[in-house]
Amino acid sequence: MTSERFDAVIVGAGFAGIGAAIQFKRMGIDDFVILDREDDLGGTWYVNHYPGLAVDVPTTTYSYFFEPNPNWSRLFATGDEIKQYCDDVADKYDVRRHIRFGVTVEGARWDDDAKLWRVGLADGTTLSARYLVTATGFLSQPRMPEIPGITEFAGRVIHTTAWDDSYDPGGERIAVIGTGATAVQLIPELAKTAGELTVYQRTPIWVAPKLDVRISERTKRVFARMPWTQRIIRAITDNIYETMINVGVVHYRVPFFRRLNISAMDLCKINQFIQVRDKDLRRRLTPDYDIGCKRPTFSNSYFRTFTKPHVHLQSDGIDHVTADGIVNTDGTKTVIDTLVLATGFDLWEANFPAIEVIGRDGRNLGKWWRENRFQAYQGVSMPSFPNYLSLASPYAFLGLNFFNTMEYQMRLMDRLFGELRHRGATTFEVTEQANTAYLDRMTELLGDSLWTLGNCASSRSYYFNPHGEPSLLRPMSTQDAITEASTFPLSDYSFV
């Protein structure tokens, strides 16, 4: 049953959904609703609240380009501060009143006769909208490890995406499965009070020194009174990260740039050597893939944690889990009280797309992607899906900073809806030809990148889809992506 109709439905109330909402308001579209399954906004910054949570890019860069925040306490702000920033932006731009929390979207189907999207909810109701935007993020579906016996464990099991704030690790025997970016932040925190901490590592991670500094109250006042000073700092940090991505990853074919990539790995090894003097432990903590194949991270305490007598690195693998512990592949058993799953997110199977989307002529987006390669024109549009923008799509993500991705997507929305209004049209849809040409160009650009030419086979990176293609990332600079979003040929879309 159709209960309500809107100009637009946005699925997801994280930074992407809020950015899309702000852009709709700028374009004069105020009749929209944001649907989110959680009970508060913020997306991954609301769901995640494990000990040690912090942003892993400088907060001078990690913000909307149009809304600098002068109140960060340090260069790498905590999760609480990021969540507060999200709240503040939503309130400033009057987005919160559009959000409905605790609403699970099961799917959406294009009604070609009515030229509307029918959005089905878990409670059985259906909303109708002229435009559909899915802003479900790349990190929204937690991945549970498939380990024999894991459901038989009788102790406490905590996934980092559902952290129990009442949990006290003091004196406990804890096992952590996973050594990705989340674990790098969490493990040093657990080690402070745990009785015994065993870390199960399948794939080591590159960890660079973290040049974190506290931002003084005087500096905050300067940022607040003269926002241009903060924009200068952002330009510096943006350019540093852009250089890292473009020189060390995107243009990897250039021999000199490959040398710089090696230098980055050397920096990580120096960081490790300073903290860990045991040669065998360093060997086990050192990746055998190139830096950039999967997301690297920053820490000044991660490696040092493994030198503590009560912290143990288990890198030989897990055979199975029992009611009271973990049996290792060598036959030894580790008895534990609590099992912590830092196993990340299921990007490709559960997130592309996060809901079932059925377009024109019954085209199922998930099935189409899996049968015809993962693809999206400008990282947002697919043929046979009119009036639909998917903000977490193949070739959407830029470098290390999500807000750069959001910036070009907002520019694209402005150009696309501006043309829609100019023509007096009601629907837009990317053409098959434009989409194919874009996919071919992305494939060609990736041919020069680290993800194609580098040693990535053992990285187990979520950058790569199930077919082995690094199609999560957009292989270009932020400025190039913004320029394309502002100047793409309008003939690449059909308007009706």
C-alpha positions, 0 to 999 in steps of 0.5 A, spaced: 500 500 500 502 506 498 501 511 504 505 517 502 509 521 496 515 525 496 519 528 491 525 524 493 527 519 498 534 518 501 536 512 504 541 513 509 542 518 514 550 518 514 554 524 512 552 522 504 545 522 506 546 529 509 550 532 504 545 529 499 539 533 503 543 539 503 544 539 496 536 538 495 535 544 499 540 548 495 536 546 489 529 548 492 527 541 493 524 540 500 519 535 500 524 529 501 525 524 507 531 520 509 530 513 512 535 510 516 534 503 520 538 506 526 535 510 531 540 516 530 544 520 525 551 519 523 551 512 519 558 509 521 560 514 526 553 513 530 554 505 529 561 505 531 563 507 538 569 502 540 574 504 545 580 508 541 575 510 535 578 516 531 578 518 524 584 516 520 585 522 516 586 529 519 580 532 521 582 539 517 581 535 511 575 530 514 569 535 513 564 538 508 568 543 504 562 548 505 562 547 512 569 547 516 569 546 523 573 550 528 572 546 534 576 540 533 580 538 539 586 535 535 589 533 528 586 526 528 579 527 532 575 522 536 569 518 534 565 522 539 567 529 535 566 526 528 559 524 531 558 531 534 560 535 527 555 530 524 549 533 529 551 540 528 551 540 520 544 536 520 541 542 525 544 548 522 542 546 515 535 543 518 536 536 515 534 533 522 526 534 521 526 530 514 529 524 518 525 518 520 529 513 524 528 506 525 526 505 518 528 499 514 528 499 507 527 493 504 527 495 496 525 500 491 522 498 484 521 503 478 514 504 476 515 506 469 507 508 468 507 513 474 514 515 473 515 514 480 520 510 485 516 505 490 520 504 496 518 498 500 519 498 508 519 492 512 513 494 516 509 493 509 508 500 507 510 503 501 513 510 499 513 513 493 518 518 490 520 521 483 527 521 485 531 516 489 538 516 492 541 511 496 546 513 501 548 507 505 555 508 505 561 503 503 561 501 511 554 499 513 554 491 513 558 488 518 562 482 516 561 475 520 567 471 520 566 463 517 570 459 522 567 452 524 564 452 531 564 460 532 556 459 534 558 454 539 562 459 544 559 460 550 563 467 552 561 474 550 562 475 543 562 483 541 563 485 534 566 492 533 560 495 530 556 493 536 560 495 541 557 494 548 559 500 552 558 497 559 563 491 557 569 492 562 576 488 559 579 489 566 583 482 567 579 478 562 582 473 557 580 476 550 581 474 543 581 479 537 580 476 530 582 481 525 588 486 524 585 492 520 584 499 521 579 498 526 583 493 530 589 498 530 585 503 534 582 498 538 588 493 540 592 498 544 586 500 548 584 493 550 591 491 552 591 497 557 587 493 562 586 486 559 589 480 563 591 476 557 590 479 549 591 474 543 590 477 537 589 473 531 592 476 524 590 473 517 593 479 513 598 484 516 597 491 515 601 497 513 602 502 519 605 509 519 607 514 524 601 518 527 603 525 527 597 527 531 597 534 535 592 537 540 589 543 537 590 549 542 584 554 544 587 560 541 588 556 534 580 554 535 579 562 536 583 563 530 579 558 525 572 561 528 574 568 527 578 567 520 575 561 517 580 562 511 586 560 515 582 553 516 581 553 509 589 554 508 590 548 513 585 544 509 588 545 502 595 543 505 593 537 508 588 535 502 594 536 497 599 532 501 593 526 501 592 527 494 599 527 492 600 520 496 594 517 492 596 520 485 603 519 486 604 512 490 597 509 487 594 512 481 600 513 477 604 507 479 606 505 472 611 511 472 618 508 475 620 514 479 613 514 483 614 506 484 620 508 488 616 513 492 611 507 494 617 503 496 619 509 500 612 509 504 613 502 506 620 503 508 617 509 513 612 504 516 618 499 517 622 504 521 615 505 525 615 498 526 623 497 528 622 503 533 617 499 537 619 492 536 626 489 536 624 482 536 626 480 529 621 474 528 615 479 531 617 484 526 617 479 520 610 476 522 607 484 523 610 486 516 605 485 510 608 482 503 603 486 499 605 493 496 602 499 501 596 502 498 593 495 496 588 495 502 587 501 506 593 503 510 593 506 517 596 510 522 598 509 529 604 510 534 602 505 539 599 499 535 606 495 534 609 497 541 602 493 544 605 486 541 611 487 545 607 487 552 608 480 556 600 479 556 599 480 549 600 475 544 600 475 536 597 469 533 598 469 525 598 461 524 591 461 523 584 458 527 582 451 526 576 452 530 572 455 536 570 451 542 565 453 548 571 456 552 576 458 547 580 457 540 583 451 537 589 454 533 591 450 526 598 447 530 593 444 535 594 448 541 588 452 544 587 459 547 582 459 553 578 466 553 573 469 556 571 474 550 571 474 543 572 480 539 570 480 532 574 486 528 572 483 522 570 489 518 565 490 513 561 486 507 562 491 502 560 487 495 556 481 497 551 485 502 552 492 500 552 493 492 547 494 493 545 495 500 537 494 498 534 490 492 533 496 487 529 494 481 529 499 475 526 499 468 524 493 464 525 489 471 533 490 471 535 488 478 541 492 480 545 487 484 544 481 479 546 486 473 552 488 477 554 481 478 553 479 471 555 485 467 561 487 471 561 492 477 560 499 474 557 506 475 557 512 470 561 518 474 560 513 480 553 514 481 548 512 475 546 506 471 542 505 465 535 503 466 535 506 473 531 513 471 531 518 477 536 514 481 543 516 484 547 511 488 552 515 492 556 508 494 557 505 487 563 502 483 568 507 481 565 512 487 570 513 492 576 518 492 582 516 495 582 516 503 577 522 504 570 520 503 568 528 504 572 529 497 567 524 494 561 527 497 564 534 494 564 531 487 557 528 488 554 534 490 556 538 484 554 532 479 547 533 483 547 540 482 549 540 474 544 534 473 538 537 476 539 544 474 539 541 467 532 537 468 529 544 471 532 547 465 529 543 460 522 542 464 523 534 464 521 530 469 526 524 468 533 523 467 537 516 465 544 515 463 545 512 456 548 505 455 553 508 451 555 513 456 556 508 461 560 503 457 565 509 455 565 511 462 567 503 464 572 503 459 575 509 461 576 507 468 578 500 466 584 504 462 586 508 468 586 503 473 591 499 468 596 504 470 595 504 478 598 500 483 591 496 484 593 493 477 600 493 476 602 492 484 603 486 488 596 486 491 595 478 491 595 477 498 592 483 501 585 481 501 583 488 500 575 490 500 578 495 494 577 489 489 570 486 487 569 478 487 572 478 480 578 481 482 577 488 479 579 494 484 572 497 482 571 501 489 575 506 487 575 512 482 582 512 479 583 520 479 585 526 483 579 529 487 580 536 482 579 531 476 573 528 479 570 535 481 571 538 474 568 532 471 562 532 475 561 540 473 562 539 466 560 532 464 557 532 457 549 533 458 548 528 452 550 523 457 543 523 460 537 522 456 531 527 459 524 526 458 
